[in-house]
Amino acid sequence: MRIILFLLIFISAFSSAQDNKTTQMDPYIQNKGKPSPAVRPEDKVKIIHSDEFKKDTKYEGNQYMVGHVQIEHQGSILYADEVILYNDQSLVKAIGNAKLQNADGSVITAHEMEYNGVTQKGVAKKDVVLTDPKQTIKTDILYYDRLANQAYFNTGGTISDAQNVMYTKSATYFLNTKMIDFVGNVKIDSPDYIIEGPNIKQNQNTKIAEFFGPTTITNRANPKNRIYTERGTYRMETKEAFLNKNSKIFYNDKILTGDDMYFNNITGFGKATGNVTLDDPIERRYIKGGYGEVFQKKDSAMMTNSPYAVKIMEKDSIYFAAEKILSYQKPDSADISVKKSFLRAYKKARIFKSNAQGRADSIAFNETDGIMHMYTSPILWSGEKQVTGDKVEAYFNTKTENIDSLKVIGNAFAISKVDSLNLKDEFNQVKGKFMTVYYENNDIKEARVVGNAQSIVYVDDVDQETKQPQRIGITLSTCGIIGALFEERGLQIISCSIGANSDTYPMSKIEPDKRKFPDFNWNTRDRIRKWQDILVDSPNYEEIKYSADNELFNQAQEAIDKERAKEEAKKPKRVRK
């Protein structure tokens, strides 16, 4: 870019020539009324060679040199077929095979070159090529300004270096800072990536590019992997992107967005803060949070700061939330060519589906196979039914998108409200070591309990006269294995085997504390009733207060107490004399 080292100075040496003819030069370099500067000794140039020196009417009476012209100034040499000296205007024009070779090794070639010693502006025209140790610039017209120490073109051109080729409609090169300002359909073509945008600034020393306006960085090997931003910075050598406005990172068919983002195209690591979303259209799932990280090569991601995930389904989506959410893919153990997708929620994990809601310390979901694991104090609600245990596994039908069954491992406990339409303290219960729960029509229908199985079941019958359900009592059962059928208003024990023991007590004969197992825990405060409830640790609903129906038992106890009192009254009283 050192063309100015010669052209912007040497014309002053001819300002004292004899003729005063005018000429039409490029408007960019016009004097605009400025006087010609005084010639200093150091500004004088040396004419090395010219086949001929002429002065005639060809160039309005101005002196010109023809044939193998060489002019030297302070180590810079201008070559041309012809050089015209417009002395009264401090103008010089080189025509035909113009070449300026500077002392620093930079070279510019063009069909024509013009320079004004007063405005200190110059222009090179037609097939302009500038080469220096850092780059090569090619354009049709190149303008330069010595005072501003910059050069630019606006007729379209390319700037190339050892790694990249830059295409643009307009570019300004700031010589002091080595900054290039590209404007208008800019394209930077590198071996690995293509950068396109309306306005890009790049520092040729630091190889840092700044983006102003909609810009994309596209992976050449895999065009689906790309970066989009409307304001950002890209380090060309380390391939690091810093994105600050309306940005998206596309990788492995996923999309990461956020207010402020970073991505390393070499390591495949990216992160985002503020309104972060990771969208996975193939898995039909997205994750939102305040901070996220992605690992392209491992095909995994992590989200924190109040994150939640949504697994989109045709009829009924699933919502997850926790302190931290991970998503990743790994090869199937049975067939390594098949990748399976997983979602994991850690610490205070919550889940919502219209027919199943739950919480646990952690939740792991195999999205491909539809298997969900709930670890550490899991609790799952379905309608007015509650299931707890040491661990809960839920099996989804990947075609119907519904839960088919549950496996409850360790301290399995299922509770169902006898009548969901009232607030009576009446609950059917079944528990044991291991439980399998089966769904039908999106609701819990049946349970099979194995190992120390126990149940507390409210028993009703239909009054033959009123045709209304009538409470018979409560059945307490202990078996090795229990089969239970959940009905609209009750729990029916359909099988009780291996050491079966079952007794039915009328309501007047069973004590209130025997109507619940000691570890009974019907949780209404933490229950998730709508998907927004997962966004907090606990919705902290007001606990529902149920009224105990102990009237028959109390009447029986009163009758017993009265009988005891009568018996006591009949006994002779001992009188102390």
C-alpha positions in Angstrom: 0.0 0.0 0.0 3.1 2.2 -0.3 2.1 3.7 -3.7 2.0 7.1 -2.0 5.7 7.0 -1.1 6.5 8.1 -4.6 3.4 9.5 -6.3 2.3 11.6 -3.5 5.6 13.5 -3.4 7.5 13.5 -6.7 5.1 15.7 -8.6 6.2 18.7 -6.5 9.6 18.6 -8.3 7.9 19.7 -11.5 5.9 22.6 -10.0 8.4 25.1 -11.5 8.1 24.0 -15.1 7.6 26.4 -18.0 4.1 25.7 -19.4 0.8 26.5 -17.8 -1.8 24.4 -19.7 -4.8 22.8 -17.9 -6.1 19.3 -18.2 -9.1 17.2 -17.1 -8.0 14.8 -14.3 -10.0 12.6 -12.0 -12.3 14.7 -9.7 -11.0 13.0 -6.7 -7.5 14.5 -7.0 -8.6 18.0 -8.1 -6.9 21.0 -6.5 -10.1 22.9 -5.7 -8.3 26.3 -5.7 -5.3 25.3 -3.5 -2.0 26.9 -4.5 0.9 24.7 -5.5 3.4 24.0 -2.6 7.0 25.2 -2.7 9.5 22.6 -3.9 11.8 21.4 -1.2 15.2 19.8 -2.1 14.3 16.5 -0.6 11.1 16.4 -2.7 13.1 16.4 -6.0 13.0 13.3 -8.1 15.5 11.6 -10.3 14.7 10.6 -13.8 16.5 7.4 -14.4 15.5 6.7 -18.0 13.2 7.6 -20.8 13.5 6.7 -24.5 12.2 10.2 -25.4 11.3 13.5 -23.9 8.5 15.3 -25.8 6.5 18.5 -25.7 3.8 19.0 -28.3 0.0 19.3 -28.6 -0.7 15.7 -27.7 -1.2 16.5 -24.0 -2.2 20.1 -24.2 1.4 21.3 -24.5 2.6 19.6 -21.3 5.9 17.8 -21.2 5.8 14.0 -21.3 8.3 11.1 -21.4 7.8 8.1 -23.7 9.3 4.6 -23.6 10.7 2.6 -20.7 10.2 5.5 -18.3 11.8 5.1 -14.9 11.6 7.8 -12.2 13.1 7.3 -8.7 12.3 9.1 -5.4 13.8 8.1 -2.0 14.1 4.4 -3.1 10.7 4.1 -4.8 10.7 3.7 -8.6 7.9 4.4 -11.0 7.8 2.5 -14.4 5.5 3.3 -17.2 5.2 3.6 -21.0 4.4 7.3 -20.7 4.5 9.9 -17.9 2.9 13.3 -18.4 3.8 16.3 -16.2 1.0 18.8 -15.7 3.2 21.3 -14.0 0.9 24.2 -13.4 -1.4 22.0 -11.3 1.2 19.8 -9.7 -0.3 16.8 -11.4 1.4 13.8 -12.8 -0.1 11.0 -14.9 1.5 7.6 -15.8 0.0 5.7 -18.7 0.6 2.1 -19.9 2.1 -0.7 -17.8 2.3 1.6 -14.9 4.2 0.1 -12.0 5.3 1.6 -8.7 7.9 -0.4 -6.8 8.5 0.8 -3.2 11.4 0.4 -1.0 9.4 -1.7 1.5 8.8 -4.3 -1.2 5.2 -3.4 -2.0 4.3 -3.0 -5.7 1.3 -1.6 -7.4 0.5 -2.1 -11.1 -2.2 -0.5 -13.2 -3.0 0.8 -16.7 -2.9 4.4 -15.4 -1.9 6.3 -12.3 -2.6 10.0 -11.4 -1.4 12.1 -8.5 -2.0 15.6 -7.3 0.8 17.1 -5.2 -1.4 19.8 -3.7 -4.3 17.6 -2.5 -1.8 14.8 -2.0 -4.4 12.4 -3.4 -3.8 9.8 -6.1 -5.7 7.2 -8.1 -4.7 4.1 -10.0 -7.0 2.8 -12.8 -7.7 -0.3 -14.8 -6.6 -3.7 -13.7 -5.1 -2.4 -10.5 -3.0 -4.8 -8.4 -1.3 -3.9 -5.2 0.9 -6.5 -3.5 2.8 -6.2 -0.2 4.2 -8.7 2.3 0.8 -9.1 3.9 -1.8 -9.1 1.0 -2.7 -8.5 -2.6 -5.4 -6.0 -3.6 -7.1 -6.2 -7.0 -9.6 -3.7 -8.2 -10.5 -1.5 -11.2 -9.9 1.9 -9.5 -7.9 2.5 -6.3 -8.0 5.9 -4.6 -5.4 7.0 -2.0 -5.1 10.0 0.3 -1.7 10.8 1.8 -3.0 13.2 4.4 -5.6 10.8 5.7 -3.1 8.0 5.2 -5.7 5.7 3.6 -6.7 4.1 0.4 -10.1 2.8 -0.9 -12.0 1.4 -3.8 -15.7 1.4 -4.5 -15.9 -0.4 -7.9 -15.6 -3.9 -6.4 -12.4 -5.8 -5.8 -10.6 -8.5 -3.9 -8.0 -8.5 -1.0 -6.1 -11.7 -0.5 -3.4 -13.0 1.8 -1.8 -16.3 2.4 -5.0 -17.8 3.8 -8.0 -15.7 2.8 -9.6 -14.0 -0.2 -11.9 -11.1 0.5 -14.5 -9.9 -2.0 -16.3 -6.6 -1.5 -18.0 -3.8 -3.3 -16.1 -1.1 -1.4 -13.1 -1.2 1.0 -11.1 1.5 2.8 -7.6 0.7 4.0 -6.2 2.7 6.9 -2.4 2.5 6.6 -1.6 3.5 10.2 -3.8 0.9 11.9 -3.7 -1.7 9.1 -7.5 -1.8 9.4 -9.6 -2.5 6.3 -13.3 -1.4 6.3 -15.3 -3.6 3.9 -18.8 -2.4 2.8 -21.4 -3.9 0.5 -21.9 -7.7 0.0 -18.6 -8.6 1.7 -17.3 -12.1 1.4 -14.2 -13.5 3.1 -13.2 -16.9 1.6 -10.8 -19.1 3.7 -9.8 -22.7 3.4 -12.2 -23.7 6.3 -14.8 -21.0 6.4 -16.7 -18.4 4.4 -17.7 -15.1 6.0 -20.4 -12.9 4.4 -21.9 -9.6 5.6 -22.7 -6.0 4.6 -20.0 -4.4 6.7 -16.8 -6.0 8.0 -13.7 -4.4 9.5 -10.5 -6.4 9.6 -7.1 -5.6 11.1 -4.4 -7.0 8.9 -1.9 -7.1 11.8 -4.1 -8.8 14.4 -6.3 -10.7 11.9 -9.4 -9.7 13.9 -12.6 -9.0 12.0 -15.5 -6.9 13.3 -19.0 -7.4 12.0 -21.7 -4.7 11.6 -25.0 -5.9 10.3 -26.2 -9.4 9.4 -23.2 -11.6 9.0 -22.6 -15.4 8.7 -19.6 -17.6 9.2 -20.1 -20.9 7.3 -18.2 -24.1 7.7 -16.9 -25.0 4.2 -16.8 -28.8 4.9 -20.3 -28.8 6.5 -22.3 -25.7 5.5 -25.1 -26.5 8.0 -22.6 -25.6 10.8 -22.5 -21.8 10.7 -22.6 -18.7 12.9 -25.0 -15.8 12.4 -24.7 -12.4 14.1 -25.6 -8.7 13.6 -22.7 -7.4 15.8 -19.6 -9.4 16.7 -15.9 -10.0 16.5 -14.0 -12.9 14.8 -10.3 -13.8 15.4 -9.3 -15.3 12.1 -6.2 -17.1 13.3 -7.7 -18.8 16.4 -11.2 -19.0 14.8 -12.9 -17.6 17.8 -16.2 -15.7 17.5 -17.5 -13.2 20.0 -21.2 -12.4 19.3 -23.2 -9.6 20.8 -26.5 -9.0 18.9 -29.2 -11.3 17.5 -26.7 -14.2 17.3 -27.2 -17.8 16.5 -24.7 -20.8 16.4 -25.8 -23.6 14.1 -24.0 -26.9 14.8 -24.9 -30.6 14.5 -28.5 -29.7 13.4 -28.9 -27.7 16.6 -29.3 -23.9 17.1 -27.8 -22.0 20.1 -29.0 -18.4 20.7 -28.3 -15.9 23.5 -27.6 -12.2 24.2 -23.8 -12.6 24.4 -22.1 -15.7 22.8 -18.7 -17.2 22.2 -17.8 -20.0 19.8 -14.4 -21.6 19.0 -14.5 -23.2 15.5 -11.4 -25.3 16.3 -12.4 -26.9 19.5 -16.2 -26.8 18.9 -16.8 -25.2 22.3 -19.4 -22.5 22.6 -21.2 -20.6 25.4 -24.0 -18.1 25.7 -25.4 -15.9 28.5 -28.8 -14.1 28.9 -32.0 -15.5 27.3 -30.2 -18.6 26.1 -32.0 -21.2 24.0 -30.7 -24.5 22.6 -33.1 -25.7 19.9 -32.9 -29.3 18.5 -35.4 -29.6 15.7 -34.5 -33.3 15.0 -35.2 -34.3 18.6 -38.1 -31.8 18.7 -36.7 -30.4 21.9 -35.4 -27.1 23.1 -33.7 -26.0 26.3 -33.9 -22.5 27.8 -31.8 -20.9 30.6 -29.6 -18.0 31.6 -26.3 -19.6 30.8 -25.4 -22.4 28.4 -22.4 -24.3 27.0 -22.2 -26.5 23.9 -19.5 -29.1 22.9 -19.9 -29.7 19.2 -17.4 -32.6 18.9 -19.0 -34.4 21.8 -22.5 -33.4 20.6 -23.4 -32.4 24.2 -24.7 -29.3 25.9 -25.3 -27.9 29.4 -27.7 -25.2 30.6 -27.9 -23.5 34.0 -29.4 -20.4 35.6 -33.1 -21.5 35.9 -33.0 -23.8 32.9 -35.9 -25.8 31.6 -36.4 -28.1 28.6 -39.4 -28.9 26.5 -39.8 -32.2 24.6 -42.3 -31.3 21.9 -44.9 -34.0 21.1 -47.8 -34.0 18.8 -50.4 -34.2 21.5 -48.8 -33.7 24.8 -45.3 -32.2 25.4 -43.0 -33.0 28.3 -41.4 -30.2 30.4 -38.3 -30.6 32.5 -36.6 -28.2 35.0 -33.7 -28.4 37.4 -30.6 -26.5 38.6 -28.7 -28.0 35.6 -29.8 -29.7 32.4 -27.5 -31.7 30.2 -28.3 -33.0 26.7 -26.0 -35.4 24.7 -25.8 -38.1 22.2 -23.9 -41.4 22.4 -23.7 -44.6 20.4 -26.1 -47.4 21.1 -24.4 -50.2 23.0 -26.0 -52.7 20.7 -25.2 -50.9 17.5 -22.5 -48.2 17.6 -23.6 -46.8 14.2 -26.9 -45.7 15.9 -26.8 -42.6 18.1 -29.2 -42.2 21.0 -30.2 -38.9 22.6 -30.3 -38.3 26.3 -31.5 -35.5 28.6 -30.5 -35.3 32.2 -31.7 -32.8 34.9 -29.7 -32.5 38.1 -30.6 -31.2 41.5 -34.3 -30.5 42.3 -35.5 -31.9 39.0 -39.1 -31.4 38.0 -41.2 -32.8 35.2 -44.6 -32.0 33.8 -46.9 -33.9 31.4 -50.6 -33.5 31.3 -51.2 -37.0 32.8 -48.0 -37.3 34.8 -46.1 -34.8 37.0 -43.1 -35.5 39.2 -40.0 -34.4 41.1 -36.8 -36.0 42.2 -33.2 -35.0 42.9 -32.3 -36.0 39.4 -34.0 -37.2 36.2 -32.4 -39.0 33.2 -34.5 -39.4 30.1 -33.5 -41.6 27.1 -35.3 -39.7 24.4 -34.7 -42.3 21.7 -36.1 -45.2 23.6 -38.5 -43.3 25.8 -37.2 -44.4 29.2 -37.1 -41.9 32.1 -35.3 -42.6 35.4 -36.1 -40.6 38.5 -33.4 -40.9 41.3 -33.4 -39.9 45.0 -36.8 -39.2 46.7 -38.8 -39.4 43.5 -42.5 -38.6 43.5 -44.9 -39.0 40.6 -48.5 -37.8 40.4 -51.1 -38.9 37.9 -54.6 -37.6 38.4 -55.4 -38.0 42.1 -52.8 -40.8 42.4 -49.3 -40.5 43.8 -46.4 -42.9 43.5 -43.1 -42.8 45.5 -40.1 -45.0 46.0 -36.3 -45.1 46.0 -36.2 -45.0 42.2 -38.9 -44.6 39.6 -38.6 -45.7 35.9 -41.2 -44.5 33.4 -41.6 -46.2 30.0 -43.0 -44.1 27.2 -44.5 -45.4 24.0 -42.5 -43.6 21.4 -45.3 -43.9 18.9 -48.3 -42.8 21.0 -46.1 -40.5 23.1 -47.9 -41.8 26.3 -46.6 -43.5 29.4 -47.1 -47.2 29.2 -45.9 -48.2 32.6 -43.8 -47.4 35.7 -41.3 -49.4 37.7 -40.9 -48.4 41.3 -37.8 -49.9 42.9 -37.4 -49.9 46.6 -40.0 -48.7 49.2 -42.6 -48.6 46.5 -45.8 -46.8 47.6 -48.9 -45.8 45.7 -51.7 -43.7 47.1 -55.0 -42.8 45.5 -57.7 -40.5 46.7 -60.9 -42.5 47.3 -63.1 -39.7 46.0 -61.4 -36.8 44.3 -64.6 -34.7 44.5 -64.6 -34.4 48.3 -62.1 -33.4 51.0 -62.5 -36.5 53.2 -59.4 -37.9 54.6 -59.8 -41.2 52.8 -56.9 -42.8 50.7 -56.4 -46.2 49.2 -52.8 -47.4 49.6 -50.6 -50.2 48.4 -46.9 -50.7 49.1 -44.0 -53.1 48.9 -40.4 -53.6 47.8 -41.0 -53.5 44.1 -44.0 -52.2 42.1 -45.0 -52.2 38.4 -47.7 -49.7 37.5 -49.6 -49.9 34.2 -51.3 -47.1 32.4 -54.5 -47.2 30.3 -56.0 -44.2 28.5 -53.3 -41.9 30.1 -54.2 -42.9 33.6 -52.9 -45.4 36.2 -55.0 -48.5 35.8 -53.2 -51.4 37.5 -50.4 -52.1 39.9 -48.5 -55.3 40.8 -46.5 -55.2 44.0 -43.9 -57.8 44.9 -42.2 -58.3 48.2 -43.8 -57.5 51.6 -46.8 -56.2 49.8 -49.4 -54.4 51.9 -52.6 -52.6 51.1 -55.2 -50.4 52.8 -58.4 -50.3 50.7 -61.7 -48.6 51.4 -64.5 -51.0 50.5 -67.9 -49.9 49.2 -71.0 -51.7 48.1 -74.2 -50.6 46.3 -77.3 -50.3 48.5 -80.0 -52.4 46.9 -82.7 -49.9 47.9 -81.1 -46.6 47.2 -78.7 -47.8 44.5 -76.1 -45.6 46.1 -72.6 -46.7 47.1 -72.5 -47.6 50.8 -69.3 -47.8 52.8 -68.7 -51.3 54.2 -65.3 -50.7 55.8 -61.6 -50.9 55.2 -59.7 -54.0 54.1 -56.1 -54.5 55.4 -54.0 -57.0 53.4 -50.5 -58.4 53.6 -49.2 -60.7 50.8 -46.0 -61.7 49.0 -47.5 -60.4 45.8 -50.5 -58.0 45.4 -52.4 -57.2 42.2 -54.4 -54.0 42.4 -56.8 -52.5 40.0 -57.4 -48.7 40.2 -61.0 -47.8 39.5 -62.9 -44.6 39.3 -63.7 -44.4 43.0 -61.6 -47.1 44.5 -58.8 -49.6 44.5 -59.7 -53.3 44.0 -57.4 -56.0 45.2 -57.7 -58.6 42.4 -55.0 -60.9 43.7 -53.2 -61.5 47.0 -50.8 -64.5 47.0 -47.9 -66.0 49.0 -48.7 -65.7 52.6 -51.9 -63.9 52.1 -53.7 -62.4 55.0 -56.7 -60.1 54.5 -59.2 -58.7 56.9 -62.1 -56.2 56.4 -63.0 -53.9 59.3 -66.2 -51.9 59.5 -65.6 -48.2 60.0 -66.7 -48.5 63.6 -64.1 -51.0 64.3 -60.9 -49.6 62.7 -58.9 -46.9 64.5 -58.1 -43.7 62.6 -54.3 -44.3 62.9 -54.7 -47.7 61.3 -56.2 -46.2 58.1 -52.8 -45.0 56.9 -49.3 -46.6 56.7 -46.8 -45.0 59.0 -44.8 -43.5 56.0 -47.9 -42.1 54.4 -47.1 -38.7 52.7 -49.8 -37.2 50.5 -48.0 -34.1 49.1 -50.1 -31.3 47.9 -47.8 -28.4 48.7 -45.1 -29.4 46.2 -47.4 -30.9 43.6 -46.9 -29.6 40.0 -50.3 -28.8 38.6 -49.4 -26.7 35.5 -46.2 -26.6 33.5 -45.2 -23.2 34.8 -44.9 -24.8 38.3 -41.6 -26.4 37.2 -40.0 -23.0 36.9 -39.6 -22.8 40.7 -38.2 -25.3 43.2 -41.7 -25.7 44.6 -45.0 -24.0 43.8 -45.5 -24.0 47.6 -49.3 -24.4 47.3 -51.3 -24.2 50.5 -51.6 -27.7 51.9 -55.1 -29.1 51.4 -56.7 -29.9 54.7 -58.8 -33.0 54.7 -61.5 -33.8 57.3 -61.5 -37.2 59.0 -64.7 -39.1 59.0 -64.5 -40.8 62.4 -68.2 -40.5 63.4 -69.0 -44.2 63.4 -65.8 -45.1 65.2 -66.4 -42.4 67.8 -70.0 -43.5 68.3 -68.8 -47.1 68.8 -66.1 -45.9 71.3 -68.7 -43.9 73.2 -70.9 -46.9 73.4 -68.0 -49.0 74.7 -67.1 -46.4 77.2 -70.7 -46.2 78.4 -70.8 -50.0 78.8 -67.6 -49.9 80.7 -69.0 -47.1 82.9 -72.1 -49.2 83.7 -70.0 -52.2 84.5 -67.8 -50.1 86.8 -71.0 -48.7 88.5 -72.3 -52.2 89.3 -69.1 -53.1 91.1 -69.4 -52.7 94.9 -67.7 -49.7 96.3 -65.3 -50.2 99.1 -65.9 -47.7 101.9 -63.1 -46.9 104.3 -64.3 -47.0 107.9 
